[in-house]
Amino acid sequence: MRALIQRVQSAEVSVDGKKLSSIGNGLLIFLGIKMDDEEKDIDYLVRKIVNCRIFDDLDGVMNESLIDQKKDLLVVSQFTLYADTKKGNRPSYQLAAKGDVAEPLYQKFITKLKEMNIPVQTGEFGADMAVSLINDGPVTILIES
């Protein structure tokens, strides 16, 4: 499982030109699910993401976490995080989990974040989404289970 996290000033997701969800200051998470991922991968990523110290403290040092500052989250499923570009010019997505496997894991990931009392907004699984964001920093980190 891969989570590409971006610290943002704001982010939003639209489907068919209609705004689905948005957040202010917080984290935008693009979540890629591999075909052999399981619940332990979710637990690992959730723990790492909510405790990752990438928000400034009072001295301007990245020393506080999402939990410390009670920031918002926007989670967007993105199978293309498992693109294999080694051969040819067309990426292969063979490592990415199919929808019937990925969607329940995506939902479980969101549920585990909500159980930690973190405000979570989401994209629409499987939809063609337009994601806009204002990156803060920029801070972009890849976390892999």
C-alpha positions as CSV (number, residue, x, y, z in Angstrom):
1,M,0.0,0.0,0.0
2,R,1.3,3.4,-0.9
3,A,0.2,6.8,0.4
4,L,1.4,9.9,-1.3
5,I,0.7,12.6,1.2
6,Q,0.8,16.3,0.5
7,R,0.5,19.1,3.1
8,V,-2.0,21.5,1.7
9,Q,-3.4,24.9,2.4
10,S,-6.6,23.6,0.7
11,A,-7.7,20.8,-1.6
12,E,-10.9,19.7,-3.3
13,V,-12.3,16.9,-5.4
14,S,-14.9,17.2,-8.1
15,V,-16.7,14.6,-10.1
16,D,-18.5,15.6,-13.4
17,G,-17.9,19.2,-12.6
18,K,-19.6,19.1,-9.2
19,K,-17.6,19.6,-6.0
20,L,-17.7,16.4,-4.0
21,S,-15.5,17.3,-1.0
22,S,-13.0,19.9,0.2
23,I,-10.7,20.6,3.1
24,G,-8.7,23.6,4.3
25,N,-5.3,23.3,5.9
26,G,-4.3,19.6,6.3
27,L,-3.3,16.6,4.3
28,L,-4.3,15.3,0.9
29,I,-3.7,11.6,0.7
30,F,-3.5,9.7,-2.6
31,L,-3.9,6.1,-1.7
32,G,-2.6,3.2,-3.9
33,I,-3.6,-0.3,-3.1
34,K,-1.7,-3.3,-4.3
35,M,-3.3,-6.7,-5.0
36,D,-1.8,-8.4,-1.9
37,D,-2.4,-5.6,0.6
38,E,-4.3,-6.4,3.8
39,E,-5.4,-4.9,7.0
40,K,-1.9,-4.8,8.6
41,D,-0.9,-2.5,5.7
42,I,-3.8,-0.1,6.6
43,D,-2.8,-0.1,10.3
44,Y,0.8,0.7,9.4
45,L,-0.1,3.6,7.1
46,V,-2.7,5.1,9.3
47,R,-0.3,5.1,12.3
48,K,2.5,6.6,10.2
49,I,0.3,9.3,8.6
50,V,-1.4,10.6,11.7
51,N,1.9,10.7,13.6
52,C,4.1,12.1,10.9
53,R,5.6,15.3,12.2
54,I,5.3,17.6,9.1
55,F,3.4,20.6,10.5
56,D,5.3,23.6,11.9
57,D,5.4,24.1,15.7
58,L,5.5,27.6,17.2
59,D,9.1,27.9,16.3
60,G,8.4,27.2,12.6
61,V,10.0,23.7,12.8
62,M,8.2,20.7,11.3
63,N,7.7,19.0,14.6
64,E,4.0,18.5,14.9
65,S,1.6,15.9,13.5
66,L,-1.9,15.8,12.1
67,I,-3.1,14.7,15.6
68,D,-1.2,17.5,17.4
69,Q,-2.7,20.2,15.2
70,K,-6.1,18.5,14.5
71,K,-5.9,19.1,10.8
72,D,-8.3,17.8,8.1
73,L,-7.7,14.9,5.7
74,L,-8.8,14.4,2.1
75,V,-8.3,10.8,0.9
76,V,-8.4,10.0,-2.8
77,S,-8.0,6.5,-4.2
78,Q,-5.3,6.4,-6.9
79,F,-4.4,3.0,-8.5
80,T,-1.8,4.8,-10.7
81,L,0.6,4.9,-7.8
82,Y,1.4,1.3,-8.7
83,A,2.2,2.2,-12.3
84,D,5.2,0.1,-13.7
85,T,7.0,2.1,-16.3
86,K,10.1,-0.1,-16.8
87,K,9.1,-1.5,-20.2
88,G,7.9,0.6,-23.1
89,N,6.0,3.9,-22.9
90,R,2.6,2.7,-21.6
91,P,2.5,2.1,-17.8
92,S,1.4,-1.3,-16.6
93,Y,-1.0,-1.4,-13.6
94,Q,-0.7,-5.2,-13.0
95,L,0.4,-4.7,-9.4
96,A,-2.6,-2.5,-8.5
97,A,-5.5,-4.2,-6.8
98,K,-8.7,-4.5,-8.8
99,G,-11.7,-2.6,-7.6
100,D,-13.4,-5.5,-5.8
101,V,-10.3,-5.9,-3.7
102,A,-9.2,-2.3,-3.4
103,E,-12.5,-0.6,-2.5
104,P,-13.1,-2.5,0.7
105,L,-9.5,-1.7,1.8
106,Y,-10.0,1.9,0.8
107,Q,-13.2,2.1,2.9
108,K,-11.5,0.4,5.9
109,F,-8.6,2.9,5.7
110,I,-11.1,5.7,5.9
111,T,-13.0,4.1,8.8
112,K,-9.8,3.6,10.8
113,L,-8.9,7.3,10.4
114,K,-12.4,8.3,11.5
115,E,-12.1,6.1,14.5
116,M,-9.2,8.3,15.6
117,N,-11.6,11.3,15.5
118,I,-9.9,12.8,12.5
119,P,-12.1,14.8,10.1
120,V,-11.9,12.9,6.8
121,Q,-13.3,13.9,3.4
122,T,-13.0,11.5,0.4
123,G,-13.0,11.3,-3.3
124,E,-15.3,8.8,-5.1
125,F,-13.8,5.4,-5.5
126,G,-13.5,4.5,-9.2
127,A,-14.7,7.8,-10.5
128,D,-12.9,10.1,-12.9
129,M,-12.0,12.9,-10.4
130,A,-10.6,16.4,-10.8
131,V,-8.4,17.1,-7.8
132,S,-7.2,20.6,-7.1
133,L,-4.8,21.7,-4.3
134,I,-2.6,24.4,-3.0
135,N,0.5,22.6,-1.7
136,D,1.9,24.0,1.5
137,G,5.6,24.1,1.6
138,P,5.6,22.2,-0.7
139,V,5.7,19.1,1.5
140,T,5.1,15.8,-0.4
141,I,6.0,12.5,1.2
142,L,5.6,8.9,0.0
143,I,4.9,6.3,2.7
144,E,4.8,2.6,1.8
145,S,3.8,-0.4,3.9
